[in-house]
Amino acid sequence: MTANIKKTMAFIIAAVMVCLAFAGIVVWNTQTDNAFAANGETVITLQIDNPEMTVGDDTLSIDDSGTASVIVDDRTLVPVRAIIEAVGGTA
């Protein structure tokens, strides 16, 4: 009888820990979407194979030649020059 109680308690504790872990992930994901905008920083959004990027609320062309973010050999390549210029830097 005590072995059953120990197994049941272990299962309940494990289930609670799993639920708490997923709750933390959900809270983190909902807070990161607005974290940058709340601090007054510039939010830049790039999409794979899309020659446009979103800077704040504006949609801009990355460049005149149709450059876009791509994935090559499991690595994401982004147009660094466009990102630097979007935040006010020079390349």
PDB file with one MODEL, atoms N, CA, C and O in Angstrom:
MODEL        1
ATOM      1  N   MET A   1       0.820  -1.202   0.000  1.00  0.00           N
ATOM      2  CA  MET A   1       0.000   0.000   0.000  1.00  0.00           C
ATOM      3  C   MET A   1       0.862   1.264   0.000  1.00  0.00           C
ATOM      4  O   MET A   1       0.551   2.204  -0.731  1.00  0.00           O
ATOM      5  N   THR A   2       1.921   1.316   0.786  1.00  0.00           N
ATOM      6  CA  THR A   2       2.776   2.498   0.833  1.00  0.00           C
ATOM      7  C   THR A   2       3.516   2.713  -0.471  1.00  0.00           C
ATOM      8  O   THR A   2       3.814   3.854  -0.822  1.00  0.00           O
ATOM      9  N   ALA A   3       3.820   1.648  -1.201  1.00  0.00           N
ATOM     10  CA  ALA A   3       4.498   1.804  -2.495  1.00  0.00           C
ATOM     11  C   ALA A   3       3.580   2.523  -3.478  1.00  0.00           C
ATOM     12  O   ALA A   3       4.034   3.350  -4.269  1.00  0.00           O
ATOM     13  N   ASN A   4       2.270   2.201  -3.427  1.00  0.00           N
ATOM     14  CA  ASN A   4       1.311   2.882  -4.291  1.00  0.00           C
ATOM     15  C   ASN A   4       1.207   4.366  -3.950  1.00  0.00           C
ATOM     16  O   ASN A   4       1.116   5.200  -4.852  1.00  0.00           O
ATOM     17  N   ILE A   5       1.220   4.699  -2.693  1.00  0.00           N
ATOM     18  CA  ILE A   5       1.131   6.104  -2.272  1.00  0.00           C
ATOM     19  C   ILE A   5       2.370   6.865  -2.718  1.00  0.00           C
ATOM     20  O   ILE A   5       2.268   7.996  -3.191  1.00  0.00           O
ATOM     21  N   LYS A   6       3.539   6.252  -2.571  1.00  0.00           N
ATOM     22  CA  LYS A   6       4.781   6.904  -2.995  1.00  0.00           C
ATOM     23  C   LYS A   6       4.787   7.147  -4.505  1.00  0.00           C
ATOM     24  O   LYS A   6       5.189   8.217  -4.961  1.00  0.00           O
ATOM     25  N   LYS A   7       4.343   6.159  -5.276  1.00  0.00           N
ATOM     26  CA  LYS A   7       4.284   6.308  -6.734  1.00  0.00           C
ATOM     27  C   LYS A   7       3.290   7.400  -7.125  1.00  0.00           C
ATOM     28  O   LYS A   7       3.559   8.209  -8.013  1.00  0.00           O
ATOM     29  N   THR A   8       2.146   7.413  -6.457  1.00  0.00           N
ATOM     30  CA  THR A   8       1.126   8.425  -6.751  1.00  0.00           C
ATOM     31  C   THR A   8       1.642   9.826  -6.427  1.00  0.00           C
ATOM     32  O   THR A   8       1.454  10.755  -7.213  1.00  0.00           O
ATOM     33  N   MET A   9       2.282   9.977  -5.286  1.00  0.00           N
ATOM     34  CA  MET A   9       2.829  11.291  -4.896  1.00  0.00           C
ATOM     35  C   MET A   9       3.932  11.731  -5.859  1.00  0.00           C
ATOM     36  O   MET A   9       4.005  12.905  -6.224  1.00  0.00           O
ATOM     37  N   ALA A  10       4.783  10.802  -6.269  1.00  0.00           N
ATOM     38  CA  ALA A  10       5.841  11.121  -7.222  1.00  0.00           C
ATOM     39  C   ALA A  10       5.244  11.567  -8.553  1.00  0.00           C
ATOM     40  O   ALA A  10       5.737  12.511  -9.172  1.00  0.00           O
ATOM     41  N   PHE A  11       4.191  10.895  -8.993  1.00  0.00           N
ATOM     42  CA  PHE A  11       3.527  11.270 -10.239  1.00  0.00           C
ATOM     43  C   PHE A  11       2.899  12.657 -10.136  1.00  0.00           C
ATOM     44  O   PHE A  11       3.021  13.456 -11.065  1.00  0.00           O
ATOM     45  N   ILE A  12       2.243  12.952  -9.043  1.00  0.00           N
ATOM     46  CA  ILE A  12       1.602  14.261  -8.852  1.00  0.00           C
ATOM     47  C   ILE A  12       2.656  15.366  -8.827  1.00  0.00           C
ATOM     48  O   ILE A  12       2.472  16.410  -9.453  1.00  0.00           O
ATOM     49  N   ILE A  13       3.744  15.149  -8.118  1.00  0.00           N
ATOM     50  CA  ILE A  13       4.812  16.157  -8.048  1.00  0.00           C
ATOM     51  C   ILE A  13       5.415  16.383  -9.432  1.00  0.00           C
ATOM     52  O   ILE A  13       5.658  17.526  -9.819  1.00  0.00           O
ATOM     53  N   ALA A  14       5.658  15.312 -10.178  1.00  0.00           N
ATOM     54  CA  ALA A  14       6.218  15.449 -11.524  1.00  0.00           C
ATOM     55  C   ALA A  14       5.251  16.203 -12.441  1.00  0.00           C
ATOM     56  O   ALA A  14       5.677  17.049 -13.227  1.00  0.00           O
ATOM     57  N   ALA A  15       3.962  15.904 -12.346  1.00  0.00           N
ATOM     58  CA  ALA A  15       2.965  16.585 -13.178  1.00  0.00           C
ATOM     59  C   ALA A  15       2.899  18.075 -12.856  1.00  0.00           C
ATOM     60  O   ALA A  15       2.793  18.903 -13.760  1.00  0.00           O
ATOM     61  N   VAL A  16       2.962  18.414 -11.578  1.00  0.00           N
ATOM     62  CA  VAL A  16       2.937  19.818 -11.176  1.00  0.00           C
ATOM     63  C   VAL A  16       4.176  20.542 -11.699  1.00  0.00           C
ATOM     64  O   VAL A  16       4.075  21.675 -12.170  1.00  0.00           O
ATOM     65  N   MET A  17       5.339  19.900 -11.622  1.00  0.00           N
ATOM     66  CA  MET A  17       6.570  20.521 -12.109  1.00  0.00           C
ATOM     67  C   MET A  17       6.513  20.764 -13.617  1.00  0.00           C
ATOM     68  O   MET A  17       6.957  21.810 -14.090  1.00  0.00           O
ATOM     69  N   VAL A  18       5.974  19.813 -14.371  1.00  0.00           N
ATOM     70  CA  VAL A  18       5.836  19.984 -15.820  1.00  0.00           C
ATOM     71  C   VAL A  18       4.886  21.141 -16.129  1.00  0.00           C
ATOM     72  O   VAL A  18       5.172  21.954 -17.009  1.00  0.00           O
ATOM     73  N   CYS A  19       3.778  21.223 -15.426  1.00  0.00           N
ATOM     74  CA  CYS A  19       2.818  22.316 -15.636  1.00  0.00           C
ATOM     75  C   CYS A  19       3.452  23.667 -15.327  1.00  0.00           C
ATOM     76  O   CYS A  19       3.240  24.630 -16.064  1.00  0.00           O
ATOM     77  N   LEU A  20       4.217  23.750 -14.259  1.00  0.00           N
ATOM     78  CA  LEU A  20       4.878  25.008 -13.910  1.00  0.00           C
ATOM     79  C   LEU A  20       5.907  25.405 -14.962  1.00  0.00           C
ATOM     80  O   LEU A  20       6.058  26.590 -15.260  1.00  0.00           O
ATOM     81  N   ALA A  21       6.611  24.435 -15.523  1.00  0.00           N
ATOM     82  CA  ALA A  21       7.595  24.727 -16.560  1.00  0.00           C
ATOM     83  C   ALA A  21       6.912  25.310 -17.791  1.00  0.00           C
ATOM     84  O   ALA A  21       7.389  26.301 -18.345  1.00  0.00           O
ATOM     85  N   PHE A  22       5.803  24.714 -18.228  1.00  0.00           N
ATOM     86  CA  PHE A  22       5.104  25.234 -19.398  1.00  0.00           C
ATOM     87  C   PHE A  22       4.464  26.592 -19.123  1.00  0.00           C
ATOM     88  O   PHE A  22       4.407  27.434 -20.020  1.00  0.00           O
ATOM     89  N   ALA A  23       3.989  26.818 -17.923  1.00  0.00           N
ATOM     90  CA  ALA A  23       3.411  28.121 -17.583  1.00  0.00           C
ATOM     91  C   ALA A  23       4.476  29.203 -17.671  1.00  0.00           C
ATOM     92  O   ALA A  23       4.192  30.312 -18.123  1.00  0.00           O
ATOM     93  N   GLY A  24       5.691  28.898 -17.247  1.00  0.00           N
ATOM     94  CA  GLY A  24       6.781  29.861 -17.347  1.00  0.00           C
ATOM     95  C   GLY A  24       7.120  30.194 -18.777  1.00  0.00           C
ATOM     96  O   GLY A  24       7.416  31.349 -19.086  1.00  0.00           O
ATOM     97  N   ILE A  25       7.084  29.213 -19.662  1.00  0.00           N
ATOM     98  CA  ILE A  25       7.378  29.449 -21.076  1.00  0.00           C
ATOM     99  C   ILE A  25       6.306  30.339 -21.692  1.00  0.00           C
ATOM    100  O   ILE A  25       6.633  31.255 -22.447  1.00  0.00           O
ATOM    101  N   VAL A  26       5.059  30.096 -21.394  1.00  0.00           N
ATOM    102  CA  VAL A  26       3.969  30.906 -21.948  1.00  0.00           C
ATOM    103  C   VAL A  26       4.083  32.349 -21.483  1.00  0.00           C
ATOM    104  O   VAL A  26       3.906  33.265 -22.287  1.00  0.00           O
ATOM    105  N   VAL A  27       4.372  32.573 -20.213  1.00  0.00           N
ATOM    106  CA  VAL A  27       4.521  33.937 -19.695  1.00  0.00           C
ATOM    107  C   VAL A  27       5.696  34.616 -20.358  1.00  0.00           C
ATOM    108  O   VAL A  27       5.584  35.785 -20.727  1.00  0.00           O
ATOM    109  N   TRP A  28       6.824  33.934 -20.528  1.00  0.00           N
ATOM    110  CA  TRP A  28       7.998  34.519 -21.157  1.00  0.00           C
ATOM    111  C   TRP A  28       7.699  34.909 -22.594  1.00  0.00           C
ATOM    112  O   TRP A  28       8.095  35.992 -23.026  1.00  0.00           O
ATOM    113  N   ASN A  29       7.003  34.047 -23.354  1.00  0.00           N
ATOM    114  CA  ASN A  29       6.699  34.350 -24.750  1.00  0.00           C
ATOM    115  C   ASN A  29       5.765  35.548 -24.881  1.00  0.00           C
ATOM    116  O   ASN A  29       5.929  36.343 -25.807  1.00  0.00           O
ATOM    117  N   THR A  30       4.806  35.702 -23.998  1.00  0.00           N
ATOM    118  CA  THR A  30       3.881  36.821 -24.128  1.00  0.00           C
ATOM    119  C   THR A  30       4.543  38.135 -23.736  1.00  0.00           C
ATOM    120  O   THR A  30       4.135  39.191 -24.220  1.00  0.00           O
ATOM    121  N   GLN A  31       5.543  38.098 -22.880  1.00  0.00           N
ATOM    122  CA  GLN A  31       6.192  39.335 -22.451  1.00  0.00           C
ATOM    123  C   GLN A  31       7.269  39.786 -23.413  1.00  0.00           C
ATOM    124  O   GLN A  31       7.535  40.985 -23.489  1.00  0.00           O
ATOM    125  N   THR A  32       7.905  38.891 -24.151  1.00  0.00           N
ATOM    126  CA  THR A  32       8.995  39.293 -25.026  1.00  0.00           C
ATOM    127  C   THR A  32       8.508  40.016 -26.273  1.00  0.00           C
ATOM    128  O   THR A  32       9.273  40.772 -26.874  1.00  0.00           O
ATOM    129  N   ASP A  33       7.256  39.807 -26.683  1.00  0.00           N
ATOM    130  CA  ASP A  33       6.757  40.470 -27.884  1.00  0.00           C
ATOM    131  C   ASP A  33       6.772  41.988 -27.746  1.00  0.00           C
ATOM    132  O   ASP A  33       7.067  42.687 -28.716  1.00  0.00           O
ATOM    133  N   ASN A  34       6.465  42.503 -26.579  1.00  0.00           N
ATOM    134  CA  ASN A  34       6.396  43.944 -26.390  1.00  0.00           C
ATOM    135  C   ASN A  34       7.551  44.495 -25.564  1.00  0.00           C
ATOM    136  O   ASN A  34       7.568  45.685 -25.249  1.00  0.00           O
ATOM    137  N   ALA A  35       8.506  43.661 -25.213  1.00  0.00           N
ATOM    138  CA  ALA A  35       9.583  44.097 -24.322  1.00  0.00           C
ATOM    139  C   ALA A  35      10.429  45.193 -24.950  1.00  0.00           C
ATOM    140  O   ALA A  35      10.772  46.163 -24.274  1.00  0.00           O
ATOM    141  N   PHE A  36      10.770  45.064 -26.218  1.00  0.00           N
ATOM    142  CA  PHE A  36      11.633  46.052 -26.855  1.00  0.00           C
ATOM    143  C   PHE A  36      10.896  47.361 -27.080  1.00  0.00           C
ATOM    144  O   PHE A  36      11.445  48.436 -26.838  1.00  0.00           O
ATOM    145  N   ALA A  37       9.668  47.278 -27.538  1.00  0.00           N
ATOM    146  CA  ALA A  37       8.902  48.492 -27.821  1.00  0.00           C
ATOM    147  C   ALA A  37       8.646  49.285 -26.543  1.00  0.00           C
ATOM    148  O   ALA A  37       8.605  50.515 -26.575  1.00  0.00           O
ATOM    149  N   ALA A  38       8.476  48.602 -25.438  1.00  0.00           N
ATOM    150  CA  ALA A  38       8.204  49.294 -24.183  1.00  0.00           C
ATOM    151  C   ALA A  38       9.411  50.088 -23.708  1.00  0.00           C
ATOM    152  O   ALA A  38       9.255  51.083 -23.000  1.00  0.00           O
ATOM    153  N   ASN A  39      10.609  49.663 -24.087  1.00  0.00           N
ATOM    154  CA  ASN A  39      11.821  50.354 -23.667  1.00  0.00           C
ATOM    155  C   ASN A  39      12.231  51.458 -24.638  1.00  0.00           C
ATOM    156  O   ASN A  39      13.284  52.068 -24.456  1.00  0.00           O
ATOM    157  N   GLY A  40      11.434  51.725 -25.650  1.00  0.00           N
ATOM    158  CA  GLY A  40      11.747  52.766 -26.608  1.00  0.00           C
ATOM    159  C   GLY A  40      12.769  52.345 -27.649  1.00  0.00           C
ATOM    160  O   GLY A  40      13.309  53.197 -28.355  1.00  0.00           O
ATOM    161  N   GLU A  41      13.045  51.074 -27.760  1.00  0.00           N
ATOM    162  CA  GLU A  41      14.005  50.591 -28.739  1.00  0.00           C
ATOM    163  C   GLU A  41      13.321  50.326 -30.072  1.00  0.00           C
ATOM    164  O   GLU A  41      12.100  50.191 -30.140  1.00  0.00           O
ATOM    165  N   THR A  42      14.114  50.253 -31.118  1.00  0.00           N
ATOM    166  CA  THR A  42      13.598  49.984 -32.453  1.00  0.00           C
ATOM    167  C   THR A  42      13.408  48.490 -32.643  1.00  0.00           C
ATOM    168  O   THR A  42      14.324  47.710 -32.382  1.00  0.00           O
ATOM    169  N   VAL A  43      12.226  48.082 -33.096  1.00  0.00           N
ATOM    170  CA  VAL A  43      11.940  46.676 -33.368  1.00  0.00           C
ATOM    171  C   VAL A  43      12.016  46.458 -34.868  1.00  0.00           C
ATOM    172  O   VAL A  43      11.304  47.107 -35.635  1.00  0.00           O
ATOM    173  N   ILE A  44      12.888  45.539 -35.287  1.00  0.00           N
ATOM    174  CA  ILE A  44      13.062  45.223 -36.704  1.00  0.00           C
ATOM    175  C   ILE A  44      12.605  43.788 -36.915  1.00  0.00           C
ATOM    176  O   ILE A  44      13.036  42.882 -36.202  1.00  0.00           O
ATOM    177  N   THR A  45      11.724  43.581 -37.906  1.00  0.00           N
ATOM    178  CA  THR A  45      11.211  42.253 -38.199  1.00  0.00           C
ATOM    179  C   THR A  45      11.602  41.863 -39.615  1.00  0.00           C
ATOM    180  O   THR A  45      11.289  42.568 -40.574  1.00  0.00           O
ATOM    181  N   LEU A  46      12.288  40.733 -39.736  1.00  0.00           N
ATOM    182  CA  LEU A  46      12.671  40.183 -41.034  1.00  0.00           C
ATOM    183  C   LEU A  46      12.026  38.818 -41.186  1.00  0.00           C
ATOM    184  O   LEU A  46      11.874  38.085 -40.208  1.00  0.00           O
ATOM    185  N   GLN A  47      11.644  38.472 -42.422  1.00  0.00           N
ATOM    186  CA  GLN A  47      11.073  37.156 -42.688  1.00  0.00           C
ATOM    187  C   GLN A  47      11.902  36.482 -43.763  1.00  0.00           C
ATOM    188  O   GLN A  47      12.447  37.142 -44.648  1.00  0.00           O
ATOM    189  N   ILE A  48      11.994  35.167 -43.682  1.00  0.00           N
ATOM    190  CA  ILE A  48      12.747  34.395 -44.657  1.00  0.00           C
ATOM    191  C   ILE A  48      12.129  34.581 -46.043  1.00  0.00           C
ATOM    192  O   ILE A  48      10.910  34.518 -46.205  1.00  0.00           O
ATOM    193  N   ASP A  49      12.986  34.813 -47.037  1.00  0.00           N
ATOM    194  CA  ASP A  49      12.593  34.984 -48.448  1.00  0.00           C
ATOM    195  C   ASP A  49      11.659  36.162 -48.684  1.00  0.00           C
ATOM    196  O   ASP A  49      10.925  36.168 -49.672  1.00  0.00           O
ATOM    197  N   ASN A  50      11.667  37.148 -47.815  1.00  0.00           N
ATOM    198  CA  ASN A  50      10.846  38.352 -47.991  1.00  0.00           C
ATOM    199  C   ASN A  50      11.783  39.543 -48.174  1.00  0.00           C
ATOM    200  O   ASN A  50      12.569  39.840 -47.274  1.00  0.00           O
ATOM    201  N   PRO A  51      11.720  40.236 -49.318  1.00  0.00           N
ATOM    202  CA  PRO A  51      12.636  41.354 -49.569  1.00  0.00           C
ATOM    203  C   PRO A  51      12.251  42.644 -48.834  1.00  0.00           C
ATOM    204  O   PRO A  51      12.828  43.699 -49.094  1.00  0.00           O
ATOM    205  N   GLU A  52      11.291  42.564 -47.929  1.00  0.00           N
ATOM    206  CA  GLU A  52      10.895  43.734 -47.143  1.00  0.00           C
ATOM    207  C   GLU A  52      11.121  43.444 -45.664  1.00  0.00           C
ATOM    208  O   GLU A  52      11.097  42.291 -45.234  1.00  0.00           O
ATOM    209  N   MET A  53      11.340  44.506 -44.895  1.00  0.00           N
ATOM    210  CA  MET A  53      11.475  44.371 -43.450  1.00  0.00           C
ATOM    211  C   MET A  53      10.598  45.411 -42.786  1.00  0.00           C
ATOM    212  O   MET A  53      10.278  46.441 -43.380  1.00  0.00           O
ATOM    213  N   THR A  54      10.215  45.138 -41.562  1.00  0.00           N
ATOM    214  CA  THR A  54       9.407  46.071 -40.801  1.00  0.00           C
ATOM    215  C   THR A  54      10.288  46.704 -39.741  1.00  0.00           C
ATOM    216  O   THR A  54      10.907  46.009 -38.935  1.00  0.00           O
ATOM    217  N   VAL A  55      10.341  48.027 -39.747  1.00  0.00           N
ATOM    218  CA  VAL A  55      11.098  48.780 -38.751  1.00  0.00           C
ATOM    219  C   VAL A  55      10.083  49.624 -37.987  1.00  0.00           C
ATOM    220  O   VAL A  55       9.547  50.597 -38.516  1.00  0.00           O
ATOM    221  N   GLY A  56       9.824  49.239 -36.735  1.00  0.00           N
ATOM    222  CA  GLY A  56       8.762  49.896 -35.979  1.00  0.00           C
ATOM    223  C   GLY A  56       7.433  49.583 -36.636  1.00  0.00           C
ATOM    224  O   GLY A  56       7.031  48.422 -36.712  1.00  0.00           O
ATOM    225  N   ASP A  57       6.750  50.611 -37.110  1.00  0.00           N
ATOM    226  CA  ASP A  57       5.473  50.432 -37.808  1.00  0.00           C
ATOM    227  C   ASP A  57       5.606  50.591 -39.312  1.00  0.00           C
ATOM    228  O   ASP A  57       4.609  50.495 -40.028  1.00  0.00           O
ATOM    229  N   ASP A  58       6.831  50.836 -39.815  1.00  0.00           N
ATOM    230  CA  ASP A  58       7.051  51.087 -41.241  1.00  0.00           C
ATOM    231  C   ASP A  58       7.552  49.833 -41.948  1.00  0.00           C
ATOM    232  O   ASP A  58       8.392  49.107 -41.417  1.00  0.00           O
ATOM    233  N   THR A  59       7.031  49.583 -43.154  1.00  0.00           N
ATOM    234  CA  THR A  59       7.520  48.487 -43.985  1.00  0.00           C
ATOM    235  C   THR A  59       8.437  49.078 -45.040  1.00  0.00           C
ATOM    236  O   THR A  59       8.035  49.947 -45.813  1.00  0.00           O
ATOM    237  N   LEU A  60       9.685  48.592 -45.065  1.00  0.00           N
ATOM    238  CA  LEU A  60      10.700  49.119 -45.973  1.00  0.00           C
ATOM    239  C   LEU A  60      11.271  48.005 -46.831  1.00  0.00           C
ATOM    240  O   LEU A  60      11.292  46.845 -46.421  1.00  0.00           O
ATOM    241  N   SER A  61      11.734  48.358 -48.020  1.00  0.00           N
ATOM    242  CA  SER A  61      12.456  47.423 -48.857  1.00  0.00           C
ATOM    243  C   SER A  61      13.872  47.284 -48.303  1.00  0.00           C
ATOM    244  O   SER A  61      14.482  48.282 -47.917  1.00  0.00           O
ATOM    245  N   ILE A  62      14.396  46.075 -48.258  1.00  0.00           N
ATOM    246  CA  ILE A  62      15.739  45.865 -47.713  1.00  0.00           C
ATOM    247  C   ILE A  62      16.770  46.571 -48.572  1.00  0.00           C
ATOM    248  O   ILE A  62      17.639  47.267 -48.047  1.00  0.00           O
ATOM    249  N   ASP A  63      16.689  46.402 -49.889  1.00  0.00           N
ATOM    250  CA  ASP A  63      17.529  47.155 -50.827  1.00  0.00           C
ATOM    251  C   ASP A  63      16.888  47.096 -52.200  1.00  0.00           C
ATOM    252  O   ASP A  63      15.816  46.514 -52.359  1.00  0.00           O
ATOM    253  N   ASP A  64      17.533  47.691 -53.192  1.00  0.00           N
ATOM    254  CA  ASP A  64      16.946  47.752 -54.530  1.00  0.00           C
ATOM    255  C   ASP A  64      17.082  46.450 -55.316  1.00  0.00           C
ATOM    256  O   ASP A  64      16.389  46.265 -56.317  1.00  0.00           O
ATOM    257  N   SER A  65      17.954  45.551 -54.886  1.00  0.00           N
ATOM    258  CA  SER A  65      18.189  44.331 -55.663  1.00  0.00           C
ATOM    259  C   SER A  65      17.370  43.134 -55.184  1.00  0.00           C
ATOM    260  O   SER A  65      17.556  42.029 -55.694  1.00  0.00           O
ATOM    261  N   GLY A  66      16.476  43.320 -54.229  1.00  0.00           N
ATOM    262  CA  GLY A  66      15.606  42.237 -53.775  1.00  0.00           C
ATOM    263  C   GLY A  66      16.245  41.283 -52.783  1.00  0.00           C
ATOM    264  O   GLY A  66      15.832  40.128 -52.685  1.00  0.00           O
ATOM    265  N   THR A  67      17.238  41.742 -52.053  1.00  0.00           N
ATOM    266  CA  THR A  67      17.894  40.912 -51.036  1.00  0.00           C
ATOM    267  C   THR A  67      16.890  40.520 -49.963  1.00  0.00           C
ATOM    268  O   THR A  67      16.039  41.321 -49.577  1.00  0.00           O
ATOM    269  N   ALA A  68      16.991  39.282 -49.480  1.00  0.00           N
ATOM    270  CA  ALA A  68      16.092  38.790 -48.435  1.00  0.00           C
ATOM    271  C   ALA A  68      16.874  37.900 -47.479  1.00  0.00           C
ATOM    272  O   ALA A  68      17.966  37.437 -47.806  1.00  0.00           O
ATOM    273  N   SER A  69      16.317  37.663 -46.307  1.00  0.00           N
ATOM    274  CA  SER A  69      16.906  36.720 -45.365  1.00  0.00           C
ATOM    275  C   SER A  69      16.710  35.312 -45.911  1.00  0.00           C
ATOM    276  O   SER A  69      15.661  34.999 -46.473  1.00  0.00           O
ATOM    277  N   VAL A  70      17.726  34.463 -45.745  1.00  0.00           N
ATOM    278  CA  VAL A  70      17.648  33.090 -46.241  1.00  0.00           C
ATOM    279  C   VAL A  70      18.222  32.135 -45.198  1.00  0.00           C
ATOM    280  O   VAL A  70      18.935  32.547 -44.283  1.00  0.00           O
ATOM    281  N   ILE A  71      17.901  30.858 -45.354  1.00  0.00           N
ATOM    282  CA  ILE A  71      18.497  29.814 -44.523  1.00  0.00           C
ATOM    283  C   ILE A  71      19.372  28.963 -45.427  1.00  0.00           C
ATOM    284  O   ILE A  71      18.897  28.416 -46.422  1.00  0.00           O
ATOM    285  N   VAL A  72      20.667  28.848 -45.079  1.00  0.00           N
ATOM    286  CA  VAL A  72      21.627  28.052 -45.832  1.00  0.00           C
ATOM    287  C   VAL A  72      22.332  27.126 -44.850  1.00  0.00           C
ATOM    288  O   VAL A  72      22.937  27.591 -43.884  1.00  0.00           O
ATOM    289  N   ASP A  73      22.262  25.838 -45.086  1.00  0.00           N
ATOM    290  CA  ASP A  73      22.906  24.843 -44.218  1.00  0.00           C
ATOM    291  C   ASP A  73      22.527  25.042 -42.749  1.00  0.00           C
ATOM    292  O   ASP A  73      23.397  25.049 -41.878  1.00  0.00           O
ATOM    293  N   ASP A  74      21.243  25.203 -42.477  1.00  0.00           N
ATOM    294  CA  ASP A  74      20.716  25.372 -41.113  1.00  0.00           C
ATOM    295  C   ASP A  74      21.218  26.634 -40.427  1.00  0.00           C
ATOM    296  O   ASP A  74      21.231  26.703 -39.198  1.00  0.00           O
ATOM    297  N   ARG A  75      21.628  27.625 -41.193  1.00  0.00           N
ATOM    298  CA  ARG A  75      22.042  28.916 -40.632  1.00  0.00           C
ATOM    299  C   ARG A  75      21.207  30.010 -41.285  1.00  0.00           C
ATOM    300  O   ARG A  75      20.984  29.999 -42.496  1.00  0.00           O
ATOM    301  N   THR A  76      20.756  30.943 -40.478  1.00  0.00           N
ATOM    302  CA  THR A  76      19.961  32.051 -40.994  1.00  0.00           C
ATOM    303  C   THR A  76      20.885  33.207 -41.344  1.00  0.00           C
ATOM    304  O   THR A  76      21.637  33.689 -40.497  1.00  0.00           O
ATOM    305  N   LEU A  77      20.826  33.647 -42.592  1.00  0.00           N
ATOM    306  CA  LEU A  77      21.634  34.761 -43.069  1.00  0.00           C
ATOM    307  C   LEU A  77      20.727  35.974 -43.237  1.00  0.00           C
ATOM    308  O   LEU A  77      19.700  35.898 -43.912  1.00  0.00           O
ATOM    309  N   VAL A  78      21.106  37.090 -42.625  1.00  0.00           N
ATOM    310  CA  VAL A  78      20.305  38.309 -42.692  1.00  0.00           C
ATOM    311  C   VAL A  78      21.135  39.429 -43.304  1.00  0.00           C
ATOM    312  O   VAL A  78      22.362  39.411 -43.203  1.00  0.00           O
ATOM    313  N   PRO A  79      20.490  40.397 -43.932  1.00  0.00           N
ATOM    314  CA  PRO A  79      21.205  41.530 -44.520  1.00  0.00           C
ATOM    315  C   PRO A  79      21.640  42.515 -43.429  1.00  0.00           C
ATOM    316  O   PRO A  79      20.866  43.374 -43.008  1.00  0.00           O
ATOM    317  N   VAL A  80      22.872  42.377 -42.989  1.00  0.00           N
ATOM    318  CA  VAL A  80      23.369  43.165 -41.863  1.00  0.00           C
ATOM    319  C   VAL A  80      23.376  44.659 -42.184  1.00  0.00           C
ATOM    320  O   VAL A  80      23.058  45.476 -41.320  1.00  0.00           O
ATOM    321  N   ARG A  81      23.731  45.021 -43.400  1.00  0.00           N
ATOM    322  CA  ARG A  81      23.791  46.435 -43.767  1.00  0.00           C
ATOM    323  C   ARG A  81      22.427  47.112 -43.579  1.00  0.00           C
ATOM    324  O   ARG A  81      22.348  48.217 -43.042  1.00  0.00           O
ATOM    325  N   ALA A  82      21.374  46.453 -44.017  1.00  0.00           N
ATOM    326  CA  ALA A  82      20.025  47.025 -43.879  1.00  0.00           C
ATOM    327  C   ALA A  82      19.647  47.186 -42.413  1.00  0.00           C
ATOM    328  O   ALA A  82      19.013  48.173 -42.041  1.00  0.00           O
ATOM    329  N   ILE A  83      20.029  46.231 -41.585  1.00  0.00           N
ATOM    330  CA  ILE A  83      19.719  46.304 -40.156  1.00  0.00           C
ATOM    331  C   ILE A  83      20.476  47.462 -39.510  1.00  0.00           C
ATOM    332  O   ILE A  83      19.904  48.232 -38.738  1.00  0.00           O
ATOM    333  N   ILE A  84      21.759  47.579 -39.829  1.00  0.00           N
ATOM    334  CA  ILE A  84      22.568  48.669 -39.254  1.00  0.00           C
ATOM    335  C   ILE A  84      22.019  50.032 -39.661  1.00  0.00           C
ATOM    336  O   ILE A  84      21.907  50.936 -38.834  1.00  0.00           O
ATOM    337  N   GLU A  85      21.675  50.174 -40.949  1.00  0.00           N
ATOM    338  CA  GLU A  85      21.141  51.455 -41.421  1.00  0.00           C
ATOM    339  C   GLU A  85      19.771  51.756 -40.817  1.00  0.00           C
ATOM    340  O   GLU A  85      19.432  52.920 -40.607  1.00  0.00           O
ATOM    341  N   ALA A  86      18.978  50.716 -40.533  1.00  0.00           N
ATOM    342  CA  ALA A  86      17.647  50.913 -39.951  1.00  0.00           C
ATOM    343  C   ALA A  86      17.720  51.486 -38.544  1.00  0.00           C
ATOM    344  O   ALA A  86      16.807  52.188 -38.110  1.00  0.00           O
ATOM    345  N   VAL A  87      18.802  51.192 -37.828  1.00  0.00           N
ATOM    346  CA  VAL A  87      18.949  51.724 -36.469  1.00  0.00           C
ATOM    347  C   VAL A  87      19.810  52.984 -36.425  1.00  0.00           C
ATOM    348  O   VAL A  87      20.190  53.452 -35.351  1.00  0.00           O
ATOM    349  N   GLY A  88      20.116  53.531 -37.618  1.00  0.00           N
ATOM    350  CA  GLY A  88      20.830  54.800 -37.672  1.00  0.00           C
ATOM    351  C   GLY A  88      22.335  54.687 -37.834  1.00  0.00           C
ATOM    352  O   GLY A  88      23.032  55.699 -37.756  1.00  0.00           O
ATOM    353  N   GLY A  89      22.856  53.497 -38.055  1.00  0.00           N
ATOM    354  CA  GLY A  89      24.295  53.320 -38.238  1.00  0.00           C
ATOM    355  C   GLY A  89      24.691  53.472 -39.702  1.00  0.00           C
ATOM    356  O   GLY A  89      23.841  53.625 -40.579  1.00  0.00           O
ATOM    357  N   THR A  90      25.983  53.427 -39.942  1.00  0.00           N
ATOM    358  CA  THR A  90      26.488  53.467 -41.317  1.00  0.00           C
ATOM    359  C   THR A  90      27.323  52.229 -41.569  1.00  0.00           C
ATOM    360  O   THR A  90      28.011  51.729 -40.679  1.00  0.00           O
ATOM    361  N   ALA A  91      27.253  51.752 -42.782  1.00  0.00           N
ATOM    362  CA  ALA A  91      28.020  50.538 -43.128  1.00  0.00           C
ATOM    363  C   ALA A  91      29.043  50.854 -44.187  1.00  0.00           C
ATOM    364  O   ALA A  91      29.785  49.969 -44.612  1.00  0.00           O
TER     365      ALA A  91
ENDMDL
END
